[in-house]
């Protein structure tokens, strides 16, 4: 980061989490501020749950303008915020907070960031038939965003059926026109299969039966480290267009930057920062 200058007017942003030291966001967002000529830095804050009740008052004292939230506080922060965006209210989960004249406002950019990564890859969602694997926080954000963006059917496939049913209900609440199903049918075809589980991150496993992958036009794994999971390898073997989760990670950050600054983010600077970070975490092996 050459030429960065910090002075008496440098603004402060950050990310809270536990753990947080492995986050790529401090470097990505600090580089983005610098590239945009904005006098600001972004730091990681390792927070204990017992700190939460005093956290926003402390941030107010030091003049922090906005922050991101990672595990395990995306839901726990809600009771301390003053207003929520529509998506954050629906999901009851926040990953981005901005200081406004009316207090601290919570947003969720995970789903909208995911949609932007699909759009960039040329994957259309209008009237799409989607197989959503997993029903945790990421699946909820993605499922609701896909529903609001106009997919026609979402099949939720999850190890714990009750959680799949709860996500289908949430999608119905957000967008009653969208058809929801639980568990894939044999021989069903899907426009997009999206893995939101951690299966494939470090276990060498595929989150769905391999036969299912053959029935999909596009395959997306939101895991970005490793860059190529067994699911994506299966897709590549079958020449099915596929994408990992780096785009989602990038665009959730892009959207946060745009909320805070009101200006377009330097997407390529941010992408390069993430690509380098993942590359070096993999010992310089890119796939
Ligand atoms: P995130 O916020 O990343 O979505 P999460 O809320 O903990 O994380 O959700 C993790 C998802 O991965 C869940 O859908 C979980 O399935 P369960 O609801 O049955 O727990 C799924 N998951 C995690 N490990 C799994 C495994 N070994 N096999 C199948 N599904 C798994």
Boltz pocket constraint, residues with backbone or C-beta under 6 A from the ligand:
constraints:
  - pocket:
      binder: B
      contacts: [[A, 133], [A, 134], [A, 135], [A, 136], [A, 137], [A, 138], [A, 139], [A, 158], [A, 159], [A, 160], [A, 163], [A, 196], [A, 197], [A, 198], [A, 199]]
      max_distance: 6.0
